[in-house]
Amino acid sequence: MFYRNASLVARLSAALWVVSQIAAGATLCVNKKASSGCYPTINAAVAKAAAGDVVQVAIGTYPEDVVIGTAISLIGANPNNTIIDATGLANGISITGVNGVLVSGFTIENANFEGVLLNQVSQTTITNNHVVKNNVSLNIADATCGGIPEFETAEGFDCGEGIHLSGVDHSIISNNLVANNAGGILLSDDTGATHDNLILGNTVQDNPFDCGITLASHPLFVAGPPTGPPTAAGVYHNTITGNLSKHNGFQVPGAGAGVGLFSPAPFTKTYANVVVNNDLLDNGLPGVALHAHAPGAGLSDNMIAGNRIQNNGADTDDTATSGPTGINVSGGDNGSGIPLDVITGTVIAGNVIKQETNGIVAKTNALVGTHLNDFIDVVTGVDNLAGSLPNSLVDARLNWWGCSAGPSAPGCAGISGMNILFLPVLNSPY
């Protein structure tokens, strides 16, 4: 009930914000014939709009890369037939260096890079759009994206995904369909910290080359020659809730999880995020993948709770699992089976994990808390791949193992590895 109420509050807050924006300024209109005093293109109207104005766009197809630098509301008539077609252009919509933008009611398609790019913005809402078939400049053969801007420091392999937040805070991405892009929704810190955002109620599916929803810390972009060691601004305090992330990362092995939280280098930091009440199904990597690939990479205090996770893939490379996996918490591998990074403060609670070989896999020299999860048609409920290390412990008490007798009983999910606490067990599904 708490999470449902939280989602309701978020939706009401977004709705009230929309009403206040619409009431605050003038209304400009766009239609293909430029009739009734309307503008013929979206960019023409946006260029004339002042802060607080509303730009209303009639049904039609608009071949544009819409650039927004003013706090306006951009409202399409209907996402099914009000189309921003960015064929041959960089992005569908680009919002840079401004706070308080609203975009709703469009199909945004065919961009070379992102369908929607948010760069250094705050208090912005992207809601009720169809973001489809973008990232078309991706070169699948060598996983590069020719021409992508230099400030996008680690997006060459996916062209920035359908919706990309970089240096974004206190913003809402809600009720969008994000499908058939290289990847789905990306939160990164290429141009500044990305924090305190809400990713709510989106359907993210059939994005073949990356995760459905990604939280990834990247090198901070600095113009000109390097002046010191690399650094990162951080991806933190974001909430991922009420989303369907389905059939992403399926085109090549190891391409994408339902939700991925990543810190690849010692200076990167993805921390204190919440992934709650999502449906994570049929993805190429685990339903939730937490990866740190280097000593000192920051991947701490993340919570994975109340999700429904089913029929996802195995993890790969230095985060490999033995088979299809619900949730994987991995500090990488030094080549001898020892994790490179210590991942602390991870909480995994109240998830329903079904039809996976492994329910939860941990590989870090730290405590991982896993409570009140249901393992249904799962072979191994918990696998501690780093169980021989002195500080590696999976606290797996009070889980439902598929039967009341607990791990290793006939019909129950088992355990693998050392240093796993599992008693007492739940007598019925949580």
C-alpha positions as CSV (number, residue, x, y, z in Angstrom):
1,M,0.0,0.0,0.0
2,F,2.9,2.4,0.7
3,Y,4.2,2.1,-2.8
4,R,0.8,2.5,-4.4
5,N,0.3,5.6,-2.3
6,A,3.7,6.9,-3.3
7,S,2.9,6.4,-7.0
8,L,-0.4,8.1,-6.6
9,V,1.2,11.1,-4.9
10,A,3.8,11.3,-7.7
11,R,1.1,11.2,-10.4
12,L,-1.0,13.8,-8.6
13,S,2.0,16.1,-8.2
14,A,2.8,15.8,-11.9
15,A,-0.8,16.6,-12.8
16,L,-0.9,19.6,-10.6
17,W,2.4,20.8,-12.0
18,V,1.0,20.5,-15.5
19,V,-2.1,22.5,-14.6
20,S,0.0,25.3,-13.0
21,Q,2.2,25.5,-16.1
22,I,-0.8,25.7,-18.4
23,A,-2.4,28.4,-16.4
24,A,0.7,30.5,-16.2
25,G,1.3,31.6,-19.7
26,A,0.1,32.2,-23.3
27,T,-0.9,29.4,-25.7
28,L,0.8,29.0,-29.1
29,C,-0.4,26.5,-31.7
30,V,1.2,24.5,-34.4
31,N,-0.4,22.8,-37.4
32,K,0.8,21.7,-40.8
33,K,-1.1,24.3,-42.7
34,A,-0.2,27.2,-40.5
35,S,-3.9,28.1,-40.3
36,S,-5.7,30.1,-37.7
37,G,-2.6,31.9,-36.7
38,C,-0.6,28.8,-35.9
39,Y,3.0,28.1,-36.7
40,P,3.9,25.5,-39.4
41,T,6.7,23.8,-37.4
42,I,7.2,23.0,-33.7
43,N,10.6,24.7,-33.6
44,A,9.1,27.9,-34.9
45,A,6.6,28.0,-32.1
46,V,9.1,27.0,-29.5
47,A,11.5,29.8,-30.6
48,K,8.7,32.4,-30.0
49,A,7.4,30.9,-26.7
50,A,8.3,32.6,-23.4
51,A,8.7,30.8,-20.1
52,G,5.4,29.5,-18.9
53,D,3.8,29.4,-22.3
54,V,2.1,26.3,-23.8
55,V,2.8,25.1,-27.3
56,Q,0.0,22.9,-28.6
57,V,0.7,20.7,-31.6
58,A,-2.0,19.4,-33.9
59,I,-2.1,15.9,-35.4
60,G,0.4,15.4,-38.1
61,T,4.0,14.4,-38.8
62,Y,6.7,17.0,-38.1
63,P,10.2,16.3,-39.6
64,E,12.2,18.0,-36.9
65,D,14.8,17.9,-34.1
66,V,13.0,20.0,-31.6
67,V,15.3,22.0,-29.4
68,I,13.9,23.5,-26.1
69,G,15.8,26.0,-24.0
70,T,12.8,27.8,-22.3
71,A,10.5,26.5,-19.6
72,I,7.5,25.7,-21.7
73,S,4.9,23.0,-22.0
74,L,4.9,21.2,-25.3
75,I,1.7,19.3,-25.8
76,G,0.9,17.0,-28.7
77,A,-2.7,16.2,-29.6
78,N,-2.3,12.5,-29.4
79,P,0.8,10.3,-29.1
80,N,-0.7,7.9,-31.7
81,N,-0.7,10.4,-34.5
82,T,1.2,13.5,-33.5
83,I,4.6,12.5,-34.6
84,I,8.1,14.1,-34.4
85,D,10.0,12.2,-37.2
86,A,13.7,12.9,-36.7
87,T,14.9,10.9,-39.7
88,G,18.5,12.0,-40.5
89,L,18.6,14.3,-37.5
90,A,20.4,14.1,-34.2
91,N,17.6,13.8,-31.6
92,G,13.8,13.9,-31.6
93,I,13.6,16.4,-28.7
94,S,16.6,18.0,-27.0
95,I,16.2,19.9,-23.7
96,T,19.3,21.6,-22.4
97,G,20.1,24.0,-19.6
98,V,16.6,24.9,-18.5
99,N,14.2,24.0,-15.7
100,G,10.5,23.3,-15.7
101,V,9.8,21.8,-19.1
102,L,6.8,19.5,-19.8
103,V,6.6,17.3,-22.9
104,S,3.5,15.1,-23.5
105,G,1.5,13.6,-26.3
106,F,3.9,12.7,-29.1
107,T,5.4,9.8,-31.0
108,I,9.2,10.5,-31.2
109,E,10.9,8.4,-33.7
110,N,13.8,7.7,-36.1
111,A,16.5,10.0,-34.5
112,N,20.1,9.1,-35.1
113,F,20.8,9.4,-31.3
114,E,18.2,9.9,-28.6
115,G,14.5,10.2,-28.9
116,V,14.5,12.5,-26.0
117,L,17.7,14.0,-24.5
118,L,17.7,15.9,-21.2
119,N,21.0,17.6,-20.5
120,Q,21.6,19.7,-17.3
121,V,17.9,20.3,-16.5
122,S,15.7,20.2,-13.4
123,Q,12.0,19.8,-12.6
124,T,11.2,18.5,-16.0
125,T,8.4,16.1,-16.9
126,I,8.3,13.7,-19.9
127,T,5.0,11.9,-19.9
128,N,2.6,10.0,-22.1
129,N,4.8,9.8,-25.2
130,H,5.8,6.9,-27.6
131,V,9.6,6.9,-28.0
132,V,10.3,4.4,-30.7
133,K,12.9,3.3,-33.3
134,N,15.6,5.8,-32.3
135,N,19.4,5.3,-32.1
136,V,19.5,4.5,-35.8
137,S,23.2,5.5,-36.1
138,L,24.3,2.6,-34.0
139,N,26.8,0.5,-35.9
140,I,26.0,-3.0,-34.6
141,A,29.2,-4.5,-36.1
142,D,31.6,-2.5,-33.8
143,A,29.2,-1.1,-31.2
144,T,29.9,2.5,-32.0
145,C,27.7,5.5,-32.8
146,G,29.4,7.8,-35.3
147,G,28.8,11.5,-34.8
148,I,27.4,11.4,-31.3
149,P,28.3,14.5,-29.3
150,E,31.6,14.5,-27.4
151,F,29.8,15.2,-24.0
152,E,28.1,11.8,-24.1
153,T,31.2,10.1,-22.7
154,A,30.1,6.4,-22.8
155,E,27.2,6.1,-25.2
156,G,28.9,5.0,-28.3
157,F,27.7,1.5,-28.0
158,D,24.0,2.4,-27.9
159,C,23.6,6.0,-29.3
160,G,22.3,7.3,-26.0
161,E,19.1,5.1,-25.8
162,G,15.5,6.2,-26.2
163,I,15.3,8.7,-23.3
164,H,18.6,9.9,-21.8
165,L,19.0,12.0,-18.6
166,S,22.4,13.5,-18.0
167,G,23.0,16.0,-15.3
168,V,19.2,15.9,-14.4
169,D,17.5,16.3,-11.1
170,H,14.0,16.3,-9.6
171,S,12.4,15.3,-12.9
172,I,9.7,12.8,-13.8
173,I,9.7,10.3,-16.7
174,S,6.3,8.7,-16.6
175,N,3.8,6.6,-18.6
176,N,5.9,6.5,-21.8
177,L,6.2,3.7,-24.2
178,V,9.9,3.2,-25.0
179,A,10.4,0.5,-27.6
180,N,12.6,-0.6,-30.4
181,N,15.4,1.8,-29.7
182,A,19.0,0.4,-29.0
183,G,18.2,0.7,-25.3
184,G,15.4,2.1,-23.2
185,I,15.8,4.8,-20.5
186,L,19.3,5.9,-19.4
187,L,20.3,7.9,-16.3
188,S,23.9,8.9,-16.5
189,D,26.2,11.6,-15.2
190,D,28.2,12.6,-18.3
191,T,27.5,16.3,-17.7
192,G,26.7,16.4,-14.0
193,A,25.0,14.5,-11.2
194,T,21.7,12.8,-12.0
195,H,19.7,12.5,-8.8
196,D,16.3,12.6,-7.2
197,N,14.4,11.7,-10.3
198,L,11.3,9.5,-10.6
199,I,11.0,6.9,-13.4
200,L,7.4,5.9,-13.1
201,G,4.9,3.7,-14.9
202,N,6.8,3.4,-18.2
203,T,6.6,0.4,-20.6
204,V,10.1,-0.3,-21.8
205,Q,10.3,-3.2,-24.2
206,D,11.9,-4.7,-27.2
207,N,15.1,-2.5,-27.0
208,P,17.5,-5.1,-28.4
209,F,21.1,-3.9,-27.6
210,D,20.9,-2.6,-24.0
211,C,19.0,-2.6,-20.7
212,G,15.4,-1.5,-20.4
213,I,16.3,1.0,-17.7
214,T,20.0,1.9,-16.9
215,L,21.5,3.8,-14.1
216,A,25.2,4.2,-15.0
217,S,28.0,6.4,-13.7
218,H,30.3,7.6,-16.5
219,P,33.4,9.9,-16.8
220,L,32.4,13.5,-16.3
221,F,32.8,15.4,-19.5
222,V,35.4,18.2,-19.4
223,A,36.0,20.3,-22.5
224,G,39.6,20.5,-23.7
225,P,42.7,18.5,-22.7
226,P,42.5,16.6,-19.4
227,T,43.6,18.6,-16.4
228,G,43.6,15.8,-13.8
229,P,42.5,12.3,-13.1
230,P,39.0,11.3,-14.3
231,T,36.0,11.8,-12.1
232,A,32.3,11.3,-12.0
233,A,29.4,13.3,-10.6
234,G,27.2,10.4,-9.5
235,V,23.9,8.8,-10.2
236,Y,22.0,8.7,-6.9
237,H,18.7,9.0,-5.0
238,N,16.6,8.0,-8.1
239,T,13.4,6.0,-7.8
240,I,12.5,3.4,-10.5
241,T,8.9,2.3,-9.8
242,G,5.8,0.9,-11.5
243,N,7.6,0.2,-14.8
244,L,7.3,-2.8,-17.1
245,S,10.8,-3.7,-18.5
246,K,10.4,-6.6,-20.9
247,H,12.4,-8.3,-23.6
248,N,15.3,-5.9,-23.7
249,G,19.0,-6.7,-24.5
250,F,18.1,-9.8,-26.4
251,Q,19.9,-9.3,-29.7
252,V,23.4,-10.2,-28.6
253,P,24.6,-12.1,-25.5
254,G,24.9,-10.1,-22.4
255,A,23.3,-7.0,-23.9
256,G,20.9,-5.8,-21.3
257,A,19.0,-6.3,-18.0
258,G,15.5,-5.3,-17.0
259,V,17.1,-2.7,-14.7
260,G,20.9,-2.2,-14.6
261,L,22.9,-0.3,-12.0
262,F,26.5,0.1,-13.1
263,S,29.8,1.6,-11.8
264,P,32.6,0.5,-14.2
265,A,35.6,2.4,-12.9
266,P,37.2,3.3,-9.6
267,F,35.9,6.9,-9.7
268,T,32.4,6.2,-10.8
269,K,29.4,6.1,-8.3
270,T,25.9,4.8,-8.6
271,Y,24.4,4.7,-5.1
272,A,21.3,5.1,-2.9
273,N,18.8,4.3,-5.7
274,V,15.5,2.5,-5.2
275,V,14.1,-0.1,-7.7
276,V,10.7,-1.0,-6.4
277,N,7.4,-2.4,-7.7
278,N,8.5,-3.1,-11.3
279,D,7.8,-6.0,-13.6
280,L,11.0,-7.3,-15.1
281,L,10.5,-10.0,-17.6
282,D,12.3,-11.9,-20.4
283,N,15.4,-9.7,-20.6
284,G,18.8,-10.8,-21.9
285,L,20.6,-10.3,-18.6
286,P,19.1,-10.7,-15.1
287,G,16.0,-8.8,-14.1
288,V,18.2,-6.5,-12.0
289,A,21.9,-6.4,-12.5
290,L,24.2,-4.5,-10.2
291,H,27.7,-4.4,-11.7
292,A,31.0,-2.9,-10.4
293,H,34.0,-3.8,-12.5
294,A,37.0,-2.2,-10.7
295,P,38.4,-1.7,-7.2
296,G,36.9,1.4,-5.6
297,A,33.9,1.6,-7.9
298,G,31.0,3.1,-6.0
299,L,27.9,0.9,-6.0
300,S,26.5,1.2,-2.5
301,D,23.2,1.5,-0.6
302,N,20.9,0.5,-3.4
303,M,17.5,-1.1,-2.7
304,I,15.7,-3.7,-4.8
305,A,12.3,-4.3,-3.4
306,G,8.8,-5.5,-4.3
307,N,9.5,-6.4,-7.9
308,R,8.1,-9.2,-10.0
309,I,11.0,-10.8,-11.8
310,Q,10.6,-13.7,-14.3
311,N,12.3,-15.6,-17.1
312,N,15.4,-13.4,-17.6
313,G,18.8,-14.4,-18.8
314,A,22.2,-15.3,-17.3
315,D,24.8,-12.7,-16.5
316,T,28.0,-12.8,-18.6
317,D,31.7,-11.9,-18.7
318,D,33.2,-10.8,-15.4
319,T,29.8,-10.8,-13.7
320,A,28.8,-14.3,-15.0
321,T,26.2,-16.4,-13.3
322,S,25.6,-20.1,-13.9
323,G,22.2,-19.7,-15.6
324,P,19.2,-17.4,-15.9
325,T,19.1,-15.1,-12.9
326,G,16.6,-12.8,-11.1
327,I,19.0,-10.4,-9.4
328,N,22.8,-10.3,-9.6
329,V,25.0,-8.3,-7.3
330,S,28.6,-8.6,-8.7
331,G,31.9,-6.8,-8.0
332,G,33.4,-8.2,-11.2
333,D,36.2,-10.8,-11.3
334,N,40.0,-10.6,-11.1
335,G,40.4,-13.6,-13.4
336,S,40.6,-16.0,-10.4
337,G,37.0,-15.9,-9.2
338,I,37.7,-13.1,-6.7
339,P,35.5,-9.9,-7.0
340,L,37.3,-6.7,-7.8
341,D,35.0,-4.4,-5.9
342,V,33.2,-4.3,-2.6
343,I,29.5,-3.5,-2.9
344,T,28.0,-2.4,0.4
345,G,24.5,-1.6,1.8
346,T,22.5,-3.6,-0.8
347,V,19.0,-4.5,0.3
348,I,16.9,-7.0,-1.6
349,A,13.5,-7.5,-0.1
350,G,9.9,-8.5,-1.0
351,N,10.6,-9.6,-4.6
352,V,8.8,-12.4,-6.4
353,I,11.3,-14.3,-8.5
354,K,9.9,-17.0,-10.8
355,Q,11.2,-19.4,-13.4
356,E,14.9,-18.5,-13.0
357,T,17.8,-21.0,-12.5
358,N,19.1,-18.6,-9.8
359,G,17.0,-16.3,-7.7
360,I,19.7,-14.0,-6.2
361,V,23.4,-14.2,-6.9
362,A,26.0,-12.3,-4.9
363,K,29.7,-11.8,-5.6
364,T,31.2,-9.2,-3.2
365,N,33.2,-9.3,0.0
366,A,30.4,-7.6,2.0
367,L,27.0,-8.3,3.5
368,V,24.1,-8.5,1.1
369,G,20.7,-8.5,2.8
370,T,17.9,-10.6,1.1
371,H,14.7,-10.9,3.1
372,L,11.0,-11.6,2.4
373,N,11.6,-12.7,-1.2
374,D,9.5,-15.5,-2.8
375,F,11.4,-18.1,-4.9
376,I,8.9,-19.9,-7.2
377,D,10.1,-22.4,-9.8
378,V,13.7,-21.4,-9.0
379,V,16.5,-24.0,-8.8
380,T,18.9,-22.1,-6.5
381,G,17.4,-19.4,-4.4
382,V,20.7,-17.8,-3.3
383,D,24.2,-18.3,-4.7
384,N,27.1,-16.7,-2.9
385,L,29.9,-16.8,-5.4
386,A,32.3,-15.0,-3.0
387,G,31.4,-17.1,0.1
388,S,35.0,-18.1,0.8
389,L,36.0,-14.5,1.5
390,P,36.1,-13.3,5.1
391,N,33.4,-10.6,4.9
392,S,31.2,-12.1,2.3
393,L,27.8,-13.0,3.8
394,V,24.3,-13.2,2.4
395,D,21.7,-12.8,5.1
396,A,18.8,-14.7,3.5
397,R,16.6,-15.3,6.5
398,L,12.8,-15.1,6.2
399,N,12.5,-16.0,2.5
400,W,10.0,-18.4,0.9
401,W,12.0,-21.1,-0.8
402,G,9.1,-22.7,-2.7
403,C,8.1,-25.0,0.2
404,S,7.9,-24.6,4.0
405,A,10.9,-26.8,4.8
406,G,13.5,-24.4,3.4
407,P,16.6,-24.8,1.2
408,S,17.5,-28.2,-0.1
409,A,14.3,-29.9,0.9
410,P,12.4,-31.7,-1.9
411,G,10.6,-29.2,-4.0
412,C,12.4,-26.2,-2.5
413,A,14.9,-23.8,-4.0
414,G,18.4,-24.6,-2.8
415,I,21.5,-22.6,-1.8
416,S,25.0,-22.6,-3.3
417,G,28.2,-21.4,-1.8
418,M,29.3,-20.7,1.8
419,N,28.3,-18.0,4.3
420,I,24.5,-17.9,3.7
421,L,22.2,-17.5,6.6
422,F,18.7,-18.9,5.8
423,L,17.0,-19.9,9.1
424,P,14.3,-19.1,9.9
425,V,12.4,-19.5,6.7
426,L,8.9,-18.3,5.7
427,N,6.2,-21.0,5.9
428,S,4.2,-19.5,3.0
429,P,4.8,-17.0,0.2
430,Y,5.4,-13.4,1.5
